[in-house]
Amino acid sequence: MIAGGGTGGHIYPAIAIAREFVARNASRRVVFVGTERGLEKTIVPKAGFPLEFISAAGLKGKNPIELAKSLIKLPLGFAQAFRLIGKHHPNAVLGVGGYSSGPVLAAAKLRGVKTIIHEQNAFPGLTNRMLSRFVNAVAVAFEDAAPRLKRKDAVVTGNPIRAEFFTQHSALGTQRSTLLIFGGSQGSHILNTTMTESLLFLAHLKDQIDIVHQTGPREVEEVKSAYRTSAFPNARVVAYLDPIADEIANADLVVCRAGAMTIGELAAVGRAAIFVPFAAATNNHQELNARVVERAGGGIVITEKELTPERLAHAISGAISDPARTQRMGLAAKTLATPEATKRIVDTIEKII
């Protein structure tokens, strides 16, 4: 049983783990438990796995009224989780973070079922910090997370990344460089506006770079208009990028957020990046993720507080004007890649079973 979700950053790794677990033995089955509010409601059934729902909501960062509503849901969610454990009789329960993880793993513990959590970020979420005290095993994507979970026996596995990111090959260092900007499936307003405002400061590179900018669905026309009146009228501006693996492989430099999966994908391909961490991320975990890459030499971090068009343009220009440096950064990022992450997590599950 896999509990958690809410965001793609939780769900897609969980699906990869489920597929590896089942692939090792055709008689195995996996059931997911989430909430009706999370993305798991659509993503998990499409992946071919059964999905159960419980009532659960977040506790951190809530106003008093929202906190009260969340606390009221806890006993109901726990009762529902307790019933689901009895219904499915899992050999183990994996928590991947998200609202439903807490009640399901607590219920599993009380029913004597083996439990494990996987933490995707360098700074663990509240749910996983609480669960780490009693679960049978802990797997973490970043070594920095282990002491924050107070588990000396934590297994550093990395994040499960889709196989296509590890099989990308693209010749870099050609006469023109490619700059890729993306802010996730919904885009990023601050990346869109700062990037378009930085174009004036990048005009001297108009004969050196091609730009691909993913905006999200809301601002695509506005961003297209900004490029048309700049030194880069031929920039490719789109709402979505699919498959993103190809786009990352074709880029010399990436400007993006610093979610755990984005960092894992960049490491898998081996690409230099300028990270602008999402300032409102819980526990500032995006900046902590990005700092891991920066310390390894694979990225440049500019916080939202520090971000200006001039600062972004300076960072882009410095990297693009020194292709050897950009390639070194990409190689440094690749040292953080974890192609065996899914295997290691499933190995750990099998070990506790």
Secondary structure, 3 states (H helix, E strand, C coil): CEECCCCHHHHHHHHHHHHHHHHCCCCCCCCEEECCCCCHHHHHHHCCCCEEECCCCCCCCCCHHHHHHHHHHHHHHHHHHHHHHHHHCCCEEEECCCCCHHHHHHHHHHCCCEEEEEECCCCCCHHHHHHCCCCCEEEECCCCHHHHCCCCCCEECCCCCCHHHCCCCCCCCCCCEEEEEECCCCCCHHHHHHHHHHHHHHHHHCCCEEEEEECCCCCHHHHHHHHHCCCCCCCEEECCCCCHHHHHHCCCEEEECCCHHHHHHHHHHCCEEEECCCCCCHHHHHHHHHHHHHHHCCEEECCCCCCCHHHHHHHHHHHHCCHHHHHHHHHHHHCCCCCCHHHHHHHHHHHHC
